[in-house]
Amino acid sequence: MPSRPPYPEAYRAELVRLVREEGRTPNELAKEFEPTAQSITNCAGKQTRIRHTSAGRHECPVLIE
């Protein structure tokens, strides 16, 4: 079974923004949007790790896959 292509970076960044800045939960967003709650949680975790390693150089950190 073919896997779906990755979500666009801007789409993932917006989901993470909704979690962090608006206090929405990954479960709420998973009901409203296509990614699973686990995918949203994973995406937020990747951005956190990158934000710490980039020392604040990026306003919206880039996801590395």
Backbone as XML, in Angstrom:
<?xml version="1.0"?>
<chain id="A" units="angstrom">
  <residue number="1" name="MET">
    <atom name="N" x="0.850" y="-1.177" z="0.000"/>
    <atom name="CA" x="0.000" y="0.000" z="0.000"/>
    <atom name="C" x="0.897" y="1.242" z="0.000"/>
  </residue>
  <residue number="2" name="PRO">
    <atom name="N" x="0.720" y="2.139" z="-0.951"/>
    <atom name="CA" x="1.577" y="3.326" z="-1.004"/>
    <atom name="C" x="1.274" y="4.285" z="0.148"/>
  </residue>
  <residue number="3" name="SER">
    <atom name="N" x="2.324" y="4.885" z="0.662"/>
    <atom name="CA" x="2.121" y="5.858" z="1.738"/>
    <atom name="C" x="1.837" y="7.220" z="1.123"/>
  </residue>
  <residue number="4" name="ARG">
    <atom name="N" x="1.203" y="8.062" z="1.889"/>
    <atom name="CA" x="0.867" y="9.388" z="1.370"/>
    <atom name="C" x="2.095" y="10.275" z="1.464"/>
  </residue>
  <residue number="5" name="PRO">
    <atom name="N" x="2.203" y="11.270" z="0.595"/>
    <atom name="CA" x="3.351" y="12.187" z="0.681"/>
    <atom name="C" x="3.304" y="12.985" z="1.983"/>
  </residue>
  <residue number="6" name="PRO">
    <atom name="N" x="4.439" y="13.494" z="2.435"/>
    <atom name="CA" x="4.448" y="14.282" z="3.670"/>
    <atom name="C" x="3.588" y="15.539" z="3.527"/>
  </residue>
  <residue number="7" name="TYR">
    <atom name="N" x="3.049" y="15.983" z="4.645"/>
    <atom name="CA" x="2.287" y="17.219" z="4.635"/>
    <atom name="C" x="3.235" y="18.379" z="4.374"/>
  </residue>
  <residue number="8" name="PRO">
    <atom name="N" x="2.778" y="19.426" z="3.690"/>
    <atom name="CA" x="3.646" y="20.583" z="3.450"/>
    <atom name="C" x="4.115" y="21.206" z="4.767"/>
  </residue>
  <residue number="9" name="GLU">
    <atom name="N" x="5.301" y="21.749" z="4.738"/>
    <atom name="CA" x="5.910" y="22.330" z="5.929"/>
    <atom name="C" x="5.028" y="23.417" z="6.550"/>
  </residue>
  <residue number="10" name="ALA">
    <atom name="N" x="4.452" y="24.276" z="5.731"/>
    <atom name="CA" x="3.609" y="25.357" z="6.255"/>
    <atom name="C" x="2.375" y="24.798" z="6.965"/>
  </residue>
  <residue number="11" name="TYR">
    <atom name="N" x="1.822" y="23.711" z="6.452"/>
    <atom name="CA" x="0.652" y="23.069" z="7.054"/>
    <atom name="C" x="1.008" y="22.518" z="8.437"/>
  </residue>
  <residue number="12" name="ARG">
    <atom name="N" x="2.156" y="21.837" z="8.512"/>
    <atom name="CA" x="2.597" y="21.285" z="9.799"/>
    <atom name="C" x="2.896" y="22.396" z="10.790"/>
  </residue>
  <residue number="13" name="ALA">
    <atom name="N" x="3.530" y="23.467" z="10.313"/>
    <atom name="CA" x="3.853" y="24.593" z="11.197"/>
    <atom name="C" x="2.580" y="25.228" z="11.756"/>
  </residue>
  <residue number="14" name="GLU">
    <atom name="N" x="1.541" y="25.315" z="10.949"/>
    <atom name="CA" x="0.277" y="25.894" z="11.413"/>
    <atom name="C" x="-0.366" y="25.001" z="12.475"/>
  </residue>
  <residue number="15" name="LEU">
    <atom name="N" x="-0.321" y="23.697" z="12.307"/>
    <atom name="CA" x="-0.869" y="22.790" z="13.317"/>
    <atom name="C" x="-0.115" y="22.939" z="14.632"/>
  </residue>
  <residue number="16" name="VAL">
    <atom name="N" x="1.208" y="23.042" z="14.556"/>
    <atom name="CA" x="2.012" y="23.220" z="15.764"/>
    <atom name="C" x="1.684" y="24.564" z="16.409"/>
  </residue>
  <residue number="17" name="ARG">
    <atom name="N" x="1.499" y="25.589" z="15.613"/>
    <atom name="CA" x="1.143" y="26.907" z="16.149"/>
    <atom name="C" x="-0.177" y="26.838" z="16.908"/>
  </residue>
  <residue number="18" name="LEU">
    <atom name="N" x="-1.141" y="26.120" z="16.361"/>
    <atom name="CA" x="-2.441" y="25.979" z="17.027"/>
    <atom name="C" x="-2.294" y="25.289" z="18.379"/>
  </residue>
  <residue number="19" name="VAL">
    <atom name="N" x="-1.390" y="24.324" z="18.459"/>
    <atom name="CA" x="-1.152" y="23.628" z="19.728"/>
    <atom name="C" x="-0.489" y="24.571" z="20.715"/>
  </residue>
  <residue number="20" name="ARG">
    <atom name="N" x="0.557" y="25.237" z="20.276"/>
    <atom name="CA" x="1.368" y="26.048" z="21.196"/>
    <atom name="C" x="0.754" y="27.388" z="21.556"/>
  </residue>
  <residue number="21" name="GLU">
    <atom name="N" x="0.253" y="28.105" z="20.567"/>
    <atom name="CA" x="-0.202" y="29.472" z="20.826"/>
    <atom name="C" x="-1.675" y="29.567" z="21.193"/>
  </residue>
  <residue number="22" name="GLU">
    <atom name="N" x="-2.476" y="28.642" z="20.695"/>
    <atom name="CA" x="-3.907" y="28.705" z="20.980"/>
    <atom name="C" x="-4.352" y="27.646" z="21.976"/>
  </residue>
  <residue number="23" name="GLY">
    <atom name="N" x="-3.424" y="26.792" z="22.399"/>
    <atom name="CA" x="-3.745" y="25.807" z="23.424"/>
    <atom name="C" x="-4.636" y="24.668" z="22.973"/>
  </residue>
  <residue number="24" name="ARG">
    <atom name="N" x="-4.732" y="24.461" z="21.662"/>
    <atom name="CA" x="-5.548" y="23.348" z="21.167"/>
    <atom name="C" x="-4.785" y="22.048" z="21.379"/>
  </residue>
  <residue number="25" name="THR">
    <atom name="N" x="-5.503" y="20.965" z="21.568"/>
    <atom name="CA" x="-4.842" y="19.674" z="21.770"/>
    <atom name="C" x="-4.699" y="18.951" z="20.431"/>
  </residue>
  <residue number="26" name="PRO">
    <atom name="N" x="-3.697" y="18.067" z="20.337"/>
    <atom name="CA" x="-3.575" y="17.275" z="19.118"/>
    <atom name="C" x="-4.845" y="16.475" z="18.809"/>
  </residue>
  <residue number="27" name="ASN">
    <atom name="N" x="-5.540" y="16.005" z="19.848"/>
    <atom name="CA" x="-6.785" y="15.258" z="19.616"/>
    <atom name="C" x="-7.857" y="16.135" z="18.973"/>
  </residue>
  <residue number="28" name="GLU">
    <atom name="N" x="-7.982" y="17.373" z="19.440"/>
    <atom name="CA" x="-8.954" y="18.306" z="18.834"/>
    <atom name="C" x="-8.622" y="18.547" z="17.365"/>
  </residue>
  <residue number="29" name="LEU">
    <atom name="N" x="-7.347" y="18.793" z="17.098"/>
    <atom name="CA" x="-6.935" y="19.090" z="15.728"/>
    <atom name="C" x="-7.083" y="17.880" z="14.818"/>
  </residue>
  <residue number="30" name="ALA">
    <atom name="N" x="-6.844" y="16.682" z="15.350"/>
    <atom name="CA" x="-6.987" y="15.468" z="14.548"/>
    <atom name="C" x="-8.432" y="15.261" z="14.107"/>
  </residue>
  <residue number="31" name="LYS">
    <atom name="N" x="-9.380" y="15.681" z="14.926"/>
    <atom name="CA" x="-10.798" y="15.564" z="14.550"/>
    <atom name="C" x="-11.165" y="16.564" z="13.463"/>
  </residue>
  <residue number="32" name="GLU">
    <atom name="N" x="-10.498" y="17.712" z="13.472"/>
    <atom name="CA" x="-10.813" y="18.780" z="12.514"/>
    <atom name="C" x="-10.017" y="18.665" z="11.213"/>
  </residue>
  <residue number="33" name="PHE">
    <atom name="N" x="-8.767" y="18.189" z="11.314"/>
    <atom name="CA" x="-7.884" y="18.095" z="10.159"/>
    <atom name="C" x="-7.517" y="16.639" z="9.915"/>
  </residue>
  <residue number="34" name="GLU">
    <atom name="N" x="-6.807" y="16.364" z="8.861"/>
    <atom name="CA" x="-6.498" y="14.990" z="8.469"/>
    <atom name="C" x="-5.453" y="14.270" z="9.329"/>
  </residue>
  <residue number="35" name="PRO">
    <atom name="N" x="-4.339" y="14.893" z="9.732"/>
    <atom name="CA" x="-3.323" y="14.126" z="10.466"/>
    <atom name="C" x="-3.855" y="13.555" z="11.777"/>
  </residue>
  <residue number="36" name="THR">
    <atom name="N" x="-3.263" y="12.449" z="12.194"/>
    <atom name="CA" x="-3.646" y="11.858" z="13.478"/>
    <atom name="C" x="-3.076" y="12.694" z="14.618"/>
  </residue>
  <residue number="37" name="ALA">
    <atom name="N" x="-3.621" y="12.497" z="15.805"/>
    <atom name="CA" x="-3.125" y="13.202" z="16.986"/>
    <atom name="C" x="-1.652" y="12.870" z="17.206"/>
  </residue>
  <residue number="38" name="GLN">
    <atom name="N" x="-1.261" y="11.620" z="16.971"/>
    <atom name="CA" x="0.136" y="11.223" z="17.146"/>
    <atom name="C" x="1.041" y="11.947" z="16.159"/>
  </residue>
  <residue number="39" name="SER">
    <atom name="N" x="0.603" y="12.106" z="14.925"/>
    <atom name="CA" x="1.395" y="12.828" z="13.925"/>
    <atom name="C" x="1.598" y="14.281" z="14.333"/>
  </residue>
  <residue number="40" name="ILE">
    <atom name="N" x="0.555" y="14.896" z="14.847"/>
    <atom name="CA" x="0.636" y="16.288" z="15.287"/>
    <atom name="C" x="1.582" y="16.402" z="16.479"/>
  </residue>
  <residue number="41" name="THR">
    <atom name="N" x="1.485" y="15.465" z="17.414"/>
    <atom name="CA" x="2.371" y="15.446" z="18.569"/>
    <atom name="C" x="3.821" y="15.270" z="18.128"/>
  </residue>
  <residue number="42" name="ASN">
    <atom name="N" x="4.063" y="14.362" z="17.201"/>
    <atom name="CA" x="5.419" y="14.130" z="16.697"/>
    <atom name="C" x="5.967" y="15.386" z="16.032"/>
  </residue>
  <residue number="43" name="CYS">
    <atom name="N" x="5.148" y="16.033" z="15.253"/>
    <atom name="CA" x="5.559" y="17.250" z="14.556"/>
    <atom name="C" x="5.929" y="18.335" z="15.566"/>
  </residue>
  <residue number="44" name="ALA">
    <atom name="N" x="5.137" y="18.508" z="16.590"/>
    <atom name="CA" x="5.424" y="19.513" z="17.620"/>
    <atom name="C" x="6.715" y="19.178" z="18.345"/>
  </residue>
  <residue number="45" name="GLY">
    <atom name="N" x="6.970" y="17.906" z="18.579"/>
    <atom name="CA" x="8.207" y="17.494" z="19.238"/>
    <atom name="C" x="9.428" y="17.762" z="18.382"/>
  </residue>
  <residue number="46" name="LYS">
    <atom name="N" x="9.332" y="17.529" z="17.071"/>
    <atom name="CA" x="10.444" y="17.809" z="16.168"/>
    <atom name="C" x="10.759" y="19.294" z="16.170"/>
  </residue>
  <residue number="47" name="GLN">
    <atom name="N" x="9.737" y="20.130" z="16.139"/>
    <atom name="CA" x="9.978" y="21.568" z="16.119"/>
    <atom name="C" x="10.606" y="22.033" z="17.421"/>
  </residue>
  <residue number="48" name="THR">
    <atom name="N" x="10.228" y="21.427" z="18.529"/>
    <atom name="CA" x="10.817" y="21.801" z="19.816"/>
    <atom name="C" x="12.310" y="21.497" z="19.817"/>
  </residue>
  <residue number="49" name="ARG">
    <atom name="N" x="12.684" y="20.307" z="19.371"/>
    <atom name="CA" x="14.097" y="19.933" z="19.364"/>
    <atom name="C" x="14.898" y="20.845" z="18.440"/>
  </residue>
  <residue number="50" name="ILE">
    <atom name="N" x="14.350" y="21.168" z="17.288"/>
    <atom name="CA" x="15.061" y="22.023" z="16.343"/>
    <atom name="C" x="15.162" y="23.437" z="16.882"/>
  </residue>
  <residue number="51" name="ARG">
    <atom name="N" x="14.124" y="23.936" z="17.522"/>
    <atom name="CA" x="14.159" y="25.283" z="18.087"/>
    <atom name="C" x="15.285" y="25.386" z="19.112"/>
  </residue>
  <residue number="52" name="HIS">
    <atom name="N" x="15.469" y="24.367" z="19.945"/>
    <atom name="CA" x="16.513" y="24.398" z="20.960"/>
    <atom name="C" x="17.899" y="24.350" z="20.323"/>
  </residue>
  <residue number="53" name="THR">
    <atom name="N" x="18.085" y="23.583" z="19.278"/>
    <atom name="CA" x="19.403" y="23.471" z="18.669"/>
    <atom name="C" x="19.739" y="24.671" z="17.796"/>
  </residue>
  <residue number="54" name="SER">
    <atom name="N" x="18.739" y="25.392" z="17.300"/>
    <atom name="CA" x="19.021" y="26.532" z="16.435"/>
    <atom name="C" x="19.234" y="27.815" z="17.233"/>
  </residue>
  <residue number="55" name="ALA">
    <atom name="N" x="19.101" y="27.766" z="18.540"/>
    <atom name="CA" x="19.323" y="28.921" z="19.423"/>
    <atom name="C" x="18.490" y="30.125" z="19.014"/>
  </residue>
  <residue number="56" name="GLY">
    <atom name="N" x="17.250" y="29.864" z="18.607"/>
    <atom name="CA" x="16.331" y="30.961" z="18.306"/>
    <atom name="C" x="16.586" y="31.650" z="16.986"/>
  </residue>
  <residue number="57" name="ARG">
    <atom name="N" x="17.373" y="31.073" z="16.102"/>
    <atom name="CA" x="17.655" y="31.717" z="14.821"/>
    <atom name="C" x="16.443" y="31.719" z="13.902"/>
  </residue>
  <residue number="58" name="HIS">
    <atom name="N" x="15.531" y="30.775" z="14.083"/>
    <atom name="CA" x="14.352" y="30.686" z="13.215"/>
    <atom name="C" x="13.105" y="31.028" z="14.002"/>
  </residue>
  <residue number="59" name="GLU">
    <atom name="N" x="12.322" y="31.944" z="13.462"/>
    <atom name="CA" x="11.063" y="32.286" z="14.102"/>
    <atom name="C" x="10.130" y="31.079" z="14.034"/>
  </residue>
  <residue number="60" name="CYS">
    <atom name="N" x="10.114" y="30.405" z="12.891"/>
    <atom name="CA" x="9.336" y="29.181" z="12.726"/>
    <atom name="C" x="10.326" y="28.102" z="12.276"/>
  </residue>
  <residue number="61" name="PRO">
    <atom name="N" x="10.779" y="27.261" z="13.175"/>
    <atom name="CA" x="11.799" y="26.267" z="12.826"/>
    <atom name="C" x="11.377" y="25.364" z="11.674"/>
  </residue>
  <residue number="62" name="VAL">
    <atom name="N" x="12.332" y="24.940" z="10.920"/>
    <atom name="CA" x="12.100" y="24.050" z="9.799"/>
    <atom name="C" x="12.105" y="22.616" z="10.294"/>
  </residue>
  <residue number="63" name="LEU">
    <atom name="N" x="11.188" y="21.827" z="9.793"/>
    <atom name="CA" x="11.143" y="20.422" z="10.163"/>
    <atom name="C" x="12.130" y="19.633" z="9.317"/>
  </residue>
  <residue number="64" name="ILE">
    <atom name="N" x="12.848" y="18.735" z="9.939"/>
    <atom name="CA" x="13.772" y="17.870" z="9.223"/>
    <atom name="C" x="13.189" y="16.470" z="9.242"/>
  </residue>
  <residue number="65" name="GLU">
    <atom name="N" x="13.028" y="15.913" z="8.060"/>
    <atom name="CA" x="12.460" y="14.565" z="7.976"/>
    <atom name="C" x="13.516" y="13.590" z="7.563"/>
  </residue>
</chain>
